[in-house]
Amino acid sequence: MSDAEVKQPWHRYRDAMSVSTNLIQQDDNEGALRLLDDAIAIAMRELENQWVLTLSHHAAVLSNFLGDLERVKHYYQQSLSFNPEDPRALLGLATLQKGKASLSSRRATRPNATSQSCTVTTF
């Protein structure tokens, strides 16, 4: 019996995680996330809820690494649609929200160059 014949169905999800990480390292960011989206869709179709959660979390982490906060939010919300009490997704969304609030706060308190006054003294 060959390795391909013995390969378990869950290997495709594990492989999707490994290959997506390799693609990110090769700067194929869209390819990595597209691969994960496809794997998540298969897991959803096959009702592999734990893999939906794991793959969604992995995609959220990679998206965060890439600085794509909208995708981070999408993947955590996708995870919550399968498990509304998923602690990783809840923590991820809370952290994302806290980060946005912190960024807004810093922007609000940062001096704006056009509003600063400048006094010039001449002799």
N, C-alpha and C positions, 0 to 999 in steps of 0.2 A: 504494500500500500504506500503510495507516494505522500509527501507532505501536503500537497494540494488536496488530496482526497481526505486527509485527516483534519485539515484546518477547520477550526471551529468558527461558527458565524460571528462570534464576538471579536475575532481577530481583525475583521475588516474595520471595526471601530477603533481598536487599538492602533492599527496601521494608519488610519486616517489622522490620528493624533500625532504619530511619529512623523509621517510624511509632511503634514502641515507645518510642523516645527522646522523641518528641513527646508521647506519652501520659503519660510520667513527668513531663515538664515541665508538663503540665496536671493533675497530681495524680491521674491515672487509673492508679494503680500496678497494680491487679489486671488491668485491661484490657491493659496493656502486657505483663505476664507471660503472660496467657492467649493473646495474639496470638503471642508467641514460642513458647509450648508447642505451638500449632497448627502453626506453621511448622517446628518441630523434628520433629513427628510426620510431616509431609509429607516432609521431608528423609529421615527414617528409612525411610519407605515406599518412597521413590524411590532409596534407597541412595546418597544424596548425602552421603557420609561427611564430606567437608570442610565442608559447610554445617552438618551436625549439630554438629561441633566449634566452628565459628565462632558459630553461634546459641546454643549452650550456654554458651560463654564470655561472650557478650554478655549473656545472661540472668543469669549469675553475677555479672557486674560490676554490673548494675542492682540485683540483689538485695542485693549488698553495700552499694551506695549507700543502699538502703532500710533497711539494718540487719537484714535477714532472713537470718541465718546458716545456718539449716536449708535454705533454698532455695539458698543459695550452694553448700553441700555437695552437694545433690541435682544441681544442674546440672554441677558438676565431675565427680561420679561418673558421670553420664549420658555425659559426654564420654569418660571413661575406658573406658566399656563399648564404645565404637567404636574407640578407640585407646588401649590401656593405657599407652602411652609418651608421651601428649600432654603436652608440657612445660608448656603454659599451665595445664592442669588439675592436673598434679602440683604445680606451684608454688602454684597457688591453694589447693589442699587443705593444703599444708605451711604456707602463710601463715595460713590459717584455724586450723589446729591450734596454731600458735605463738601466735596471738592469744588463743585460748582458754586456753592454758597461762599466758600472761602475765596474763590477767585473773584466773585462779584464784590465781596467785601473789600478785597485788596484794590480792585479797580475804583471803587467808590471813595476810598481814602487816599488813593494816590494823587499827588498834586498834578493838576492839568496845566500844561505849559501855557495855554492861552488864558488861564484864569490867574496866573501868578502875576503879581505886580513887580515892577522893577523900577527902582529909584536910581536916577543918575544924578550925581552931584557934579556941578561944573565950578571951577574956580576962576 
